[in-house]
């Protein structure tokens, strides 16, 4: 399973697409990653291999040999990545405060009634 670690370097949007595949199923080969993303993104197997190589260099993906190919697995949990990106967003755009983020979402009508109910339930749970 993925170890808990923060991504040292930022993950690009393209790398994130590869990570989503790895978080869903692992360990898998580059060809299997390509099966999941190449058609919809108009990528080739060399593109996927380049992205995997970058993710290995960033130490967020690990490899293991499997005959003449490598299998890839995430070294960072999806929840850790999302948490880190969320903190960076709040820090960069809202001075480290979450309340202005929610205010912005509410003003732009991006929050549904279901979203508001979930947030209220979360706040009640956090206050316990």
The first five atom37 places (N, CA, C, CB, O) and aatype in JSON, in Angstrom:
{
  "aatype": [20, 20, 20, 20, 20, 20, 20, 20, 20, 20, 20, 20, 20, 20, 20, 20, 20, 20, 20, 20, 20, 20, 20, 20, 20, 20, 20, 20, 20, 20, 20, 20, 20, 20, 20, 20, 20, 20, 20, 20, 20, 20, 20, 20, 20, 20, 20, 20, 20, 20, 20, 20, 20, 20, 20, 20, 20, 20, 20, 20, 20, 20, 20, 20, 20, 20, 20, 20, 20, 20, 20, 20, 20, 20, 20, 20, 20, 20, 20, 20, 20, 20, 20, 20, 20, 20, 20, 20, 20, 20, 20, 20, 20, 20, 20, 20, 20, 20, 20, 20, 20, 20, 20, 20, 20, 20, 20, 20, 20, 20, 20, 20, 20, 20, 20, 20, 20, 20, 20, 20, 20, 20, 20, 20, 20, 20, 20, 20],
  "atom_mask": [
    [1, 1, 1, 1, 1],
    [1, 1, 1, 1, 1],
    [1, 1, 1, 1, 1],
    [1, 1, 1, 1, 1],
    [1, 1, 1, 1, 1],
    [1, 1, 1, 1, 1],
    [1, 1, 1, 1, 1],
    [1, 1, 1, 1, 1],
    [1, 1, 1, 1, 1],
    [1, 1, 1, 1, 1],
    [1, 1, 1, 1, 1],
    [1, 1, 1, 1, 1],
    [1, 1, 1, 1, 1],
    [1, 1, 1, 1, 1],
    [1, 1, 1, 1, 1],
    [1, 1, 1, 1, 1],
    [1, 1, 1, 1, 1],
    [1, 1, 1, 1, 1],
    [1, 1, 1, 1, 1],
    [1, 1, 1, 1, 1],
    [1, 1, 1, 1, 1],
    [1, 1, 1, 1, 1],
    [1, 1, 1, 1, 1],
    [1, 1, 1, 1, 1],
    [1, 1, 1, 1, 1],
    [1, 1, 1, 1, 1],
    [1, 1, 1, 1, 1],
    [1, 1, 1, 1, 1],
    [1, 1, 1, 1, 1],
    [1, 1, 1, 1, 1],
    [1, 1, 1, 1, 1],
    [1, 1, 1, 1, 1],
    [1, 1, 1, 1, 1],
    [1, 1, 1, 1, 1],
    [1, 1, 1, 1, 1],
    [1, 1, 1, 1, 1],
    [1, 1, 1, 1, 1],
    [1, 1, 1, 1, 1],
    [1, 1, 1, 1, 1],
    [1, 1, 1, 1, 1],
    [1, 1, 1, 1, 1],
    [1, 1, 1, 1, 1],
    [1, 1, 1, 1, 1],
    [1, 1, 1, 1, 1],
    [1, 1, 1, 1, 1],
    [1, 1, 1, 1, 1],
    [1, 1, 1, 1, 1],
    [1, 1, 1, 1, 1],
    [1, 1, 1, 1, 1],
    [1, 1, 1, 1, 1],
    [1, 1, 1, 1, 1],
    [1, 1, 1, 1, 1],
    [1, 1, 1, 1, 1],
    [1, 1, 1, 1, 1],
    [1, 1, 1, 1, 1],
    [1, 1, 1, 1, 1],
    [1, 1, 1, 1, 1],
    [1, 1, 1, 1, 1],
    [1, 1, 1, 1, 1],
    [1, 1, 1, 1, 1],
    [1, 1, 1, 1, 1],
    [1, 1, 1, 1, 1],
    [1, 1, 1, 1, 1],
    [1, 1, 1, 1, 1],
    [1, 1, 1, 1, 1],
    [1, 1, 1, 1, 1],
    [1, 1, 1, 1, 1],
    [1, 1, 1, 1, 1],
    [1, 1, 1, 1, 1],
    [1, 1, 1, 1, 1],
    [1, 1, 1, 1, 1],
    [1, 1, 1, 1, 1],
    [1, 1, 1, 1, 1],
    [1, 1, 1, 1, 1],
    [1, 1, 1, 1, 1],
    [1, 1, 1, 1, 1],
    [1, 1, 1, 1, 1],
    [1, 1, 1, 1, 1],
    [1, 1, 1, 1, 1],
    [1, 1, 1, 1, 1],
    [1, 1, 1, 1, 1],
    [1, 1, 1, 1, 1],
    [1, 1, 1, 1, 1],
    [1, 1, 1, 1, 1],
    [1, 1, 1, 1, 1],
    [1, 1, 1, 1, 1],
    [1, 1, 1, 1, 1],
    [1, 1, 1, 1, 1],
    [1, 1, 1, 1, 1],
    [1, 1, 1, 1, 1],
    [1, 1, 1, 1, 1],
    [1, 1, 1, 1, 1],
    [1, 1, 1, 1, 1],
    [1, 1, 1, 1, 1],
    [1, 1, 1, 1, 1],
    [1, 1, 1, 1, 1],
    [1, 1, 1, 1, 1],
    [1, 1, 1, 1, 1],
    [1, 1, 1, 1, 1],
    [1, 1, 1, 1, 1],
    [1, 1, 1, 1, 1],
    [1, 1, 1, 1, 1],
    [1, 1, 1, 1, 1],
    [1, 1, 1, 1, 1],
    [1, 1, 1, 1, 1],
    [1, 1, 1, 1, 1],
    [1, 1, 1, 1, 1],
    [1, 1, 1, 1, 1],
    [1, 1, 1, 1, 1],
    [1, 1, 1, 1, 1],
    [1, 1, 1, 1, 1],
    [1, 1, 1, 1, 1],
    [1, 1, 1, 1, 1],
    [1, 1, 1, 1, 1],
    [1, 1, 1, 1, 1],
    [1, 1, 1, 1, 1],
    [1, 1, 1, 1, 1],
    [1, 1, 1, 1, 1],
    [1, 1, 1, 1, 1],
    [1, 1, 1, 1, 1],
    [1, 1, 1, 1, 1],
    [1, 1, 1, 1, 1],
    [1, 1, 1, 1, 1],
    [1, 1, 1, 1, 1],
    [1, 1, 1, 1, 1],
    [1, 1, 1, 1, 1],
    [1, 1, 1, 1, 1],
    [1, 1, 1, 1, 1]
  ],
  "atom_positions": [
    [[0.85, -1.19, 0.0], [0.0, 0.0, 0.0], [0.89, 1.24, 0.0], [-0.96, 0.01, 1.23], [2.08, 1.16, 0.29]],
    [[0.29, 2.35, -0.32], [1.05, 3.59, -0.41], [1.48, 4.05, 0.98], [0.23, 4.69, -1.09], [0.72, 3.99, 1.94]],
    [[2.73, 4.5, 1.06], [3.2, 5.04, 2.33], [2.75, 6.49, 2.43], [4.76, 4.92, 2.47], [2.49, 7.13, 1.41]],
    [[2.67, 6.99, 3.62], [2.22, 8.36, 3.82], [3.43, 9.29, 3.68], [1.54, 8.54, 5.22], [4.38, 9.23, 4.47]],
    [[3.36, 10.14, 2.69], [4.46, 11.06, 2.43], [3.92, 12.22, 1.61], [5.64, 10.36, 1.71], [3.03, 12.03, 0.78]],
    [[4.45, 13.42, 1.83], [4.04, 14.55, 1.02], [4.87, 14.57, -0.25], [4.21, 15.87, 1.8], [6.04, 14.21, -0.24]],
    [[4.24, 14.98, -1.34], [4.96, 15.12, -2.6], [5.92, 16.29, -2.47], [3.99, 15.32, -3.8], [5.5, 17.4, -2.16]],
    [[7.21, 16.04, -2.7], [8.2, 17.09, -2.6], [8.01, 18.13, -3.7], [9.59, 16.51, -2.67], [8.01, 19.33, -3.43]],
    [[7.85, 17.66, -4.93], [7.64, 18.55, -6.05], [6.18, 18.47, -6.45], [8.56, 18.2, -7.22], [5.51, 17.46, -6.22]],
    [[5.7, 19.52, -7.06], [4.32, 19.56, -7.52], [4.13, 18.54, -8.64], [3.94, 20.97, -7.99], [5.04, 18.28, -9.42]],
    [[2.94, 18.0, -8.71], [2.57, 17.05, -9.75], [1.77, 17.82, -10.79], [1.74, 15.84, -9.17], [0.79, 18.5, -10.46]],
    [[2.18, 17.72, -12.05], [1.48, 18.43, -13.13], [0.11, 17.79, -13.38], [2.32, 18.42, -14.42], [-0.18, 16.71, -12.87]],
    [[-0.7, 18.46, -14.16], [-2.03, 17.95, -14.49], [-1.91, 16.62, -15.22], [-2.81, 18.98, -15.35], [-2.67, 15.69, -14.94]],
    [[-0.97, 16.5, -16.16], [-0.77, 15.25, -16.9], [-0.29, 14.14, -15.97], [0.23, 15.46, -18.04], [-0.77, 13.01, -16.05]],
    [[0.64, 14.47, -15.08], [1.12, 13.48, -14.12], [-0.01, 13.04, -13.18], [2.29, 14.05, -13.31], [-0.08, 11.88, -12.78]],
    [[-0.88, 13.98, -12.84], [-2.01, 13.65, -11.98], [-2.93, 12.62, -12.64], [-2.8, 14.92, -11.64], [-3.44, 11.73, -11.96]],
    [[-3.13, 12.72, -13.95], [-3.96, 11.75, -14.66], [-3.36, 10.35, -14.52], [-4.09, 12.13, -16.16], [-4.1, 9.38, -14.34]],
    [[-2.05, 10.25, -14.6], [-1.36, 8.96, -14.43], [-1.51, 8.49, -12.99], [0.14, 9.08, -14.81], [-1.76, 7.31, -12.74]],
    [[-1.35, 9.4, -12.03], [-1.49, 9.03, -10.62], [-2.89, 8.48, -10.33], [-1.2, 10.24, -9.72], [-3.02, 7.53, -9.56]],
    [[-3.91, 9.07, -10.92], [-5.28, 8.59, -10.69], [-5.41, 7.12, -11.12], [-6.31, 9.46, -11.46], [-6.08, 6.34, -10.44]],
    [[-4.77, 6.76, -12.22], [-4.79, 5.37, -12.67], [-4.07, 4.48, -11.65], [-4.12, 5.23, -14.07], [-4.56, 3.41, -11.3]],
    [[-2.92, 4.94, -11.18], [-2.14, 4.15, -10.21], [-2.86, 4.03, -8.87], [-0.77, 4.78, -10.01], [-2.8, 2.99, -8.23]],
    [[-3.54, 5.09, -8.45], [-4.28, 5.01, -7.19], [-5.45, 4.02, -7.32], [-4.8, 6.4, -6.78], [-5.84, 3.39, -6.34]],
    [[-5.98, 3.91, -8.52], [-7.12, 3.02, -8.74], [-6.69, 1.55, -8.79], [-7.83, 3.39, -10.04], [-7.39, 0.68, -8.26]],
    [[-5.54, 1.28, -9.42], [-5.08, -0.1, -9.56], [-3.55, -0.11, -9.6], [-5.67, -0.76, -10.86], [-2.94, 0.64, -10.36]],
    [[-2.96, -0.95, -8.79], [-1.5, -1.05, -8.78], [-1.09, -2.37, -8.14], [-0.86, 0.15, -8.03], [-1.87, -2.93, -7.36]],
    [[0.1, -2.87, -8.43], [1.06, -2.33, -9.4], [0.62, -2.66, -10.83], [2.48, -2.89, -9.13], [0.02, -3.7, -11.08]],
    [[0.92, -1.75, -11.75], [0.59, -1.98, -13.16], [1.73, -1.49, -14.04], [-0.74, -1.28, -13.53], [2.58, -0.71, -13.63]],
    [[1.71, -1.98, -15.27], [2.75, -1.62, -16.25], [2.4, -0.31, -16.94], [2.92, -2.75, -17.29], [1.28, 0.18, -16.85]],
    [[3.39, 0.24, -17.63], [3.17, 1.45, -18.41], [2.1, 1.21, -19.48], [4.49, 1.93, -19.07], [1.28, 2.09, -19.76]],
    [[2.11, 0.03, -20.08], [1.12, -0.29, -21.11], [-0.29, -0.31, -20.52], [1.43, -1.65, -21.76], [-1.24, 0.12, -21.17]],
    [[-0.42, -0.81, -19.29], [-1.73, -0.82, -18.64], [-2.18, 0.6, -18.29], [-1.69, -1.68, -17.38], [-3.37, 0.91, -18.37]],
    [[-1.25, 1.45, -17.9], [-1.59, 2.86, -17.67], [-2.07, 3.47, -18.98], [-0.36, 3.66, -17.1], [-3.08, 4.17, -19.01]],
    [[-1.36, 3.19, -20.05], [-1.72, 3.72, -21.36], [-3.12, 3.24, -21.76], [-0.68, 3.28, -22.43], [-3.89, 4.01, -22.33]],
    [[-3.44, 2.0, -21.47], [-4.78, 1.48, -21.79], [-5.87, 2.34, -21.15], [-4.91, 0.03, -21.31], [-6.97, 2.46, -21.7]],
    [[-5.57, 2.93, -20.0], [-6.55, 3.71, -19.27], [-6.63, 5.17, -19.72], [-6.24, 3.66, -17.8], [-7.7, 5.79, -19.62]],
    [[-5.53, 5.74, -20.21], [-5.52, 7.19, -20.46], [-5.15, 7.61, -21.88], [-4.57, 7.83, -19.54], [-5.49, 8.73, -22.29]],
    [[-4.49, 6.78, -22.64], [-3.95, 7.22, -23.93], [-5.03, 7.65, -24.93], [-3.14, 6.11, -24.54], [-4.89, 8.69, -25.57]],
    [[-6.08, 6.87, -25.07], [-7.11, 7.2, -26.05], [-7.8, 8.52, -25.74], [-8.15, 6.08, -26.13], [-7.97, 9.37, -26.62]],
    [[-8.2, 8.7, -24.48], [-8.95, 9.91, -24.13], [-8.08, 11.16, -24.15], [-9.56, 9.76, -22.76], [-8.6, 12.26, -24.35]],
    [[-6.78, 11.01, -23.94], [-5.89, 12.18, -23.91], [-5.04, 12.32, -25.17], [-4.97, 12.1, -22.71], [-4.25, 13.25, -25.31]],
    [[-5.22, 11.38, -26.08], [-4.43, 11.36, -27.33], [-2.93, 11.3, -27.04], [-4.75, 12.61, -28.17], [-2.14, 12.01, -27.66]],
    [[-2.57, 10.43, -26.09], [-1.18, 10.19, -25.73], [-0.71, 8.89, -26.37], [-1.0, 10.14, -24.19], [-1.52, 8.06, -26.8]],
    [[0.61, 8.72, -26.41], [1.22, 7.47, -26.86], [1.92, 6.82, -25.66], [2.23, 7.73, -28.03], [2.05, 7.44, -24.6]],
    [[2.35, 5.59, -25.82], [3.06, 4.9, -24.74], [4.34, 5.65, -24.35], [3.4, 3.46, -25.17], [4.64, 5.7, -23.15]],
    [[5.11, 6.23, -25.3], [6.29, 7.0, -24.85], [5.92, 8.18, -23.94], [7.05, 7.53, -26.07], [6.66, 8.5, -23.01]],
    [[4.78, 8.81, -24.19], [4.33, 9.91, -23.31], [4.08, 9.39, -21.9], [3.04, 10.57, -23.87], [4.5, 10.0, -20.92]],
    [[3.39, 8.25, -21.81], [3.1, 7.66, -20.49], [4.4, 7.29, -19.79], [2.2, 6.41, -20.64], [4.55, 7.54, -18.59]],
    [[5.34, 6.7, -20.52], [6.62, 6.33, -19.91], [7.38, 7.55, -19.42], [7.47, 5.54, -20.91], [8.03, 7.5, -18.38]],
    [[7.32, 8.65, -20.16], [7.97, 9.89, -19.73], [7.34, 10.4, -18.44], [7.88, 10.96, -20.84], [8.04, 10.8, -17.51]],
    [[6.01, 10.4, -18.4], [5.32, 10.87, -17.19], [5.63, 9.98, -16.0], [3.8, 10.92, -17.43], [5.85, 10.48, -14.9]],
    [[5.64, 8.66, -16.21], [5.99, 7.73, -15.13], [7.41, 7.98, -14.64], [5.84, 6.28, -15.61], [7.67, 7.96, -13.44]],
    [[8.32, 8.22, -15.57], [9.72, 8.49, -15.21], [9.81, 9.75, -14.35], [10.58, 8.64, -16.48], [10.55, 9.77, -13.36]],
    [[9.08, 10.79, -14.71], [9.09, 12.02, -13.92], [8.54, 11.78, -12.52], [8.26, 13.11, -14.63], [9.07, 12.29, -11.54]],
    [[7.47, 10.98, -12.44], [6.87, 10.68, -11.13], [7.82, 9.85, -10.27], [5.54, 9.93, -11.32], [7.84, 10.02, -9.05]],
    [[8.59, 8.96, -10.88], [9.6, 8.19, -10.14], [10.67, 9.15, -9.62], [10.23, 7.08, -11.04], [11.09, 9.04, -8.47]],
    [[11.12, 10.08, -10.47], [12.14, 11.06, -10.05], [11.63, 11.93, -8.9], [12.54, 11.95, -11.24], [12.41, 12.32, -8.03]],
    [[10.35, 12.23, -8.9], [9.76, 13.04, -7.84], [9.48, 12.22, -6.58], [8.47, 13.68, -8.32], [9.01, 12.75, -5.57]],
    [[9.78, 10.93, -6.64], [9.61, 10.0, -5.53], [8.17, 9.87, -5.06], [10.47, 10.43, -4.37], [7.91, 9.7, -3.87]],
    [[7.24, 9.95, -6.0], [5.84, 9.71, -5.67], [5.34, 8.41, -6.31], [4.98, 10.88, -6.13], [4.22, 7.97, -6.03]],
    [[6.18, 7.81, -7.16], [5.88, 6.51, -7.77], [7.11, 5.64, -7.62], [5.49, 6.67, -9.28], [8.24, 6.09, -7.8]],
    [[6.87, 4.37, -7.3], [7.95, 3.4, -7.19], [7.82, 2.36, -8.3], [7.94, 2.73, -5.82], [6.76, 2.19, -8.9]],
    [[8.92, 1.66, -8.55], [8.93, 0.62, -9.58], [9.4, -0.7, -9.01], [9.82, 1.04, -10.76], [10.1, -0.76, -8.0]],
    [[8.98, -1.76, -9.68], [9.49, -3.08, -9.37], [9.62, -3.84, -10.69], [8.56, -3.84, -8.35], [8.73, -3.75, -11.53]],
    [[10.71, -4.58, -10.86], [10.89, -5.31, -12.12], [9.89, -6.46, -12.22], [12.32, -5.86, -12.23], [9.54, -7.1, -11.23]],
    [[9.43, -6.69, -13.44], [8.53, -7.8, -13.75], [8.94, -8.35, -15.1], [7.01, -7.34, -13.74], [8.36, -7.99, -16.13]],
    [[9.93, -9.22, -15.1], [10.49, -9.71, -16.36], [11.24, -8.6, -17.05], [9.39, -10.27, -17.27], [12.15, -8.0, -16.49]],
    [[10.83, -8.32, -18.3], [11.5, -7.27, -19.09], [10.82, -5.91, -18.97], [11.55, -7.67, -20.54], [11.2, -4.97, -19.66]],
    [[9.83, -5.81, -18.1], [9.14, -4.53, -17.92], [9.15, -4.16, -16.44], [7.67, -4.6, -18.45], [9.61, -4.92, -15.59]],
    [[8.65, -2.99, -16.16], [8.51, -2.53, -14.78], [7.04, -2.38, -14.44], [9.26, -1.19, -14.56], [6.21, -2.08, -15.29]],
    [[6.75, -2.6, -13.18], [5.43, -2.32, -12.65], [5.54, -1.08, -11.77], [4.86, -3.53, -11.84], [6.56, -0.87, -11.11]],
    [[4.51, -0.27, -11.78], [4.52, 1.01, -11.07], [3.45, 1.01, -10.0], [4.3, 2.18, -12.05], [2.37, 0.44, -10.16]],
    [[3.77, 1.68, -8.87], [2.81, 1.83, -7.78], [3.03, 3.19, -7.12], [2.96, 0.68, -6.73], [4.16, 3.68, -7.08]],
    [[1.96, 3.8, -6.62], [2.11, 5.1, -5.95], [2.83, 4.95, -4.62], [0.74, 5.76, -5.74], [2.64, 3.97, -3.9]],
    [[3.65, 5.92, -4.29], [4.33, 5.97, -2.99], [3.7, 7.02, -2.1], [5.83, 6.27, -3.17], [4.12, 7.2, -0.95]],
    [[2.71, 7.71, -2.61], [1.99, 8.72, -1.84], [0.51, 8.38, -1.93], [2.27, 10.18, -2.37], [-0.01, 8.07, -3.01]],
    [[-0.16, 8.43, -0.8], [-1.59, 8.15, -0.78], [-2.35, 9.3, -1.42], [-2.09, 7.92, 0.67], [-1.95, 10.46, -1.31]],
    [[-3.44, 8.97, -2.09], [-4.25, 10.0, -2.74], [-4.71, 11.05, -1.71], [-5.48, 9.36, -3.45], [-4.69, 12.24, -1.99]],
    [[-5.11, 10.6, -0.53], [-5.59, 11.53, 0.5], [-4.48, 12.5, 0.92], [-6.1, 10.75, 1.73], [-4.76, 13.67, 1.19]],
    [[-3.24, 12.02, 0.99], [-2.12, 12.91, 1.34], [-1.9, 13.95, 0.25], [-0.84, 12.1, 1.57], [-1.66, 15.12, 0.53]],
    [[-1.98, 13.51, -1.01], [-1.79, 14.44, -2.13], [-2.88, 15.5, -2.13], [-1.78, 13.67, -3.47], [-2.6, 16.69, -2.26]],
    [[-4.13, 15.08, -1.99], [-5.25, 16.01, -2.0], [-5.13, 16.99, -0.83], [-6.6, 15.26, -1.94], [-5.39, 18.18, -0.98]],
    [[-4.75, 16.47, 0.34], [-4.57, 17.34, 1.5], [-3.5, 18.39, 1.27], [-4.21, 16.51, 2.71], [-3.7, 19.56, 1.61]],
    [[-2.37, 17.99, 0.7], [-1.29, 18.93, 0.43], [-1.68, 19.98, -0.6], [-0.06, 18.19, -0.05], [-1.37, 21.16, -0.43]],
    [[-2.34, 19.55, -1.66], [-2.78, 20.49, -2.69], [-3.83, 21.45, -2.13], [-3.35, 19.73, -3.9], [-3.82, 22.63, -2.46]],
    [[-4.71, 20.95, -1.28], [-5.73, 21.8, -0.66], [-5.08, 22.87, 0.2], [-6.7, 20.95, 0.18], [-5.46, 24.05, 0.15]],
    [[-4.1, 22.45, 1.02], [-3.39, 23.43, 1.86], [-2.68, 24.49, 1.01], [-2.36, 22.72, 2.77], [-2.73, 25.67, 1.33]],
    [[-2.03, 24.06, -0.07], [-1.34, 25.01, -0.95], [-2.33, 26.0, -1.56], [-0.59, 24.26, -2.06], [-2.04, 27.2, -1.65]],
    [[-3.49, 25.51, -1.98], [-4.5, 26.38, -2.58], [-4.98, 27.41, -1.56], [-5.7, 25.55, -3.09], [-5.03, 28.6, -1.86]],
    [[-5.31, 26.97, -0.37], [-5.8, 27.88, 0.68], [-4.71, 28.89, 1.04], [-6.25, 27.09, 1.94], [-4.99, 30.07, 1.21]],
    [[-3.47, 28.42, 1.16], [-2.36, 29.34, 1.48], [-2.14, 30.37, 0.38], [-1.07, 28.55, 1.71], [-1.98, 31.56, 0.66]],
    [[-2.12, 29.9, -0.87], [-1.8, 30.78, -1.99], [-2.92, 31.79, -2.29], [-1.52, 29.96, -3.23], [-2.64, 32.97, -2.52]],
    [[-4.17, 31.33, -2.28], [-5.26, 32.2, -2.7], [-6.02, 32.88, -1.57], [-6.2, 31.43, -3.5], [-6.68, 33.9, -1.78]],
    [[-5.93, 32.31, -0.36], [-6.77, 32.83, 0.72], [-5.98, 33.1, 1.99], [-7.88, 31.85, 1.02], [-6.55, 33.12, 3.09]],
    [[-4.69, 33.32, 1.86], [-3.88, 33.69, 3.02], [-3.87, 32.67, 4.13], [-4.36, 34.98, 3.56], [-3.68, 33.01, 5.29]],
    [[-4.07, 31.41, 3.78], [-4.03, 30.35, 4.77], [-5.32, 30.16, 5.54], [-2.95, 30.61, 5.72], [-5.39, 29.32, 6.45]],
    [[-6.36, 30.91, 5.2], [-7.65, 30.81, 5.9], [-8.67, 30.13, 5.01], [-8.15, 32.21, 6.33], [-8.84, 30.51, 3.86]],
    [[-9.36, 29.13, 5.54], [-10.35, 28.37, 4.77], [-11.68, 29.11, 4.62], [-10.59, 27.04, 5.43], [-12.38, 28.93, 3.63]],
    [[-12.03, 29.95, 5.6], [-13.33, 30.63, 5.56], [-13.53, 31.44, 4.27], [-13.48, 31.54, 6.77], [-14.61, 31.37, 3.68]],
    [[-12.52, 32.21, 3.81], [-12.72, 32.95, 2.56], [-12.93, 32.02, 1.35], [-11.52, 33.85, 2.31], [-13.61, 32.39, 0.4]],
    [[-12.34, 30.84, 1.39], [-12.57, 29.86, 0.31], [-14.04, 29.48, 0.26], [-11.68, 28.6, 0.51], [-14.65, 29.49, -0.81]],
    [[-14.61, 29.13, 1.41], [-16.03, 28.76, 1.45], [-16.91, 29.94, 1.05], [-16.42, 28.26, 2.85], [-17.92, 29.77, 0.37]],
    [[-16.53, 31.14, 1.48], [-17.3, 32.33, 1.1], [-17.28, 32.5, -0.42], [-16.74, 33.59, 1.79], [-18.31, 32.8, -1.02]],
    [[-16.12, 32.32, -1.03], [-16.0, 32.44, -2.48], [-16.86, 31.4, -3.18], [-14.53, 32.3, -2.92], [-17.55, 31.71, -4.16]],
    [[-16.82, 30.17, -2.7], [-17.64, 29.11, -3.3], [-19.13, 29.4, -3.14], [-17.31, 27.76, -2.66], [-19.91, 29.17, -4.06]],
    [[-19.51, 29.92, -1.99], [-20.92, 30.25, -1.76], [-21.36, 31.4, -2.66], [-21.15, 30.62, -0.27], [-22.44, 31.35, -3.24]],
    [[-20.52, 32.43, -2.78], [-20.86, 33.58, -3.62], [-20.98, 33.2, -5.08], [-19.82, 34.67, -3.46], [-21.8, 33.77, -5.8]],
    [[-20.18, 32.26, -5.53], [-20.22, 31.84, -6.94], [-21.24, 30.74, -7.16], [-18.84, 31.38, -7.4], [-21.34, 30.18, -8.26]],
    [[-22.0, 30.42, -6.12], [-23.04, 29.39, -6.17], [-22.49, 28.03, -6.57], [-24.13, 29.8, -7.13], [-23.16, 27.25, -7.24]],
    [[-21.25, 27.76, -6.16], [-20.61, 26.48, -6.47], [-20.97, 25.41, -5.45], [-19.1, 26.66, -6.53], [-20.67, 24.24, -5.66]],
    [[-21.6, 25.8, -4.35], [-21.97, 24.84, -3.31], [-23.45, 24.47, -3.45], [-21.68, 25.42, -1.91], [-24.31, 25.35, -3.46]],
    [[-23.73, 23.19, -3.54], [-25.1, 22.72, -3.61], [-25.64, 22.55, -2.19], [-25.19, 21.39, -4.39], [-24.89, 22.65, -1.22]],
    [[-26.92, 22.29, -2.08], [-27.51, 22.01, -0.77], [-26.85, 20.79, -0.14], [-29.03, 21.8, -0.9], [-26.61, 20.76, 1.07]],
    [[-26.55, 19.78, -0.97], [-25.86, 18.58, -0.46], [-24.48, 18.93, 0.07], [-25.75, 17.51, -1.56], [-24.06, 18.44, 1.12]],
    [[-23.75, 19.8, -0.66], [-22.43, 20.24, -0.2], [-22.53, 20.92, 1.15], [-21.79, 21.18, -1.23], [-21.75, 20.65, 2.06]],
    [[-23.51, 21.82, 1.27], [-23.68, 22.56, 2.52], [-24.02, 21.61, 3.67], [-24.79, 23.61, 2.38], [-23.52, 21.78, 4.78]],
    [[-24.85, 20.61, 3.42], [-25.2, 19.64, 4.46], [-23.98, 18.85, 4.89], [-26.3, 18.68, 3.96], [-23.79, 18.59, 6.07]],
    [[-23.14, 18.46, 3.92], [-21.92, 17.71, 4.25], [-20.95, 18.57, 5.06], [-21.23, 17.22, 2.96], [-20.34, 18.09, 6.01]],
    [[-20.82, 19.83, 4.69], [-19.93, 20.74, 5.42], [-20.44, 20.94, 6.85], [-19.82, 22.1, 4.69], [-19.66, 20.91, 7.8]],
    [[-21.75, 21.15, 6.99], [-22.33, 21.31, 8.32], [-22.1, 20.08, 9.18], [-23.83, 21.61, 8.21], [-21.77, 20.2, 10.36]],
    [[-22.28, 18.88, 8.6], [-22.06, 17.63, 9.35], [-20.59, 17.51, 9.75], [-22.49, 16.41, 8.51], [-20.28, 17.09, 10.86]],
    [[-19.7, 17.86, 8.85], [-18.27, 17.81, 9.14], [-17.91, 18.77, 10.27], [-17.46, 18.14, 7.88], [-17.16, 18.41, 11.17]],
    [[-18.45, 19.97, 10.22], [-18.18, 20.95, 11.28], [-18.71, 20.47, 12.63], [-18.8, 22.3, 10.92], [-18.05, 20.64, 13.66]],
    [[-19.91, 19.87, 12.63], [-20.45, 19.34, 13.88], [-19.55, 18.24, 14.44], [-21.88, 18.81, 13.67], [-19.3, 18.18, 15.64]],
    [[-19.05, 17.37, 13.56], [-18.17, 16.28, 13.98], [-16.85, 16.83, 14.51], [-17.9, 15.31, 12.8], [-16.31, 16.32, 15.49]],
    [[-16.33, 17.86, 13.88], [-15.05, 18.44, 14.31], [-15.16, 19.12, 15.67], [-14.56, 19.44, 13.27], [-14.19, 19.18, 16.43]],
    [[-16.34, 19.64, 15.97], [-16.53, 20.36, 17.24], [-16.69, 19.43, 18.43], [-17.75, 21.26, 17.15], [-16.59, 19.87, 19.57]],
    [[-16.94, 18.14, 18.18], [-17.12, 17.17, 19.27], [-15.84, 16.9, 19.99], [-17.69, 15.87, 18.75], [-15.81, 16.11, 20.93]]
  ]
}
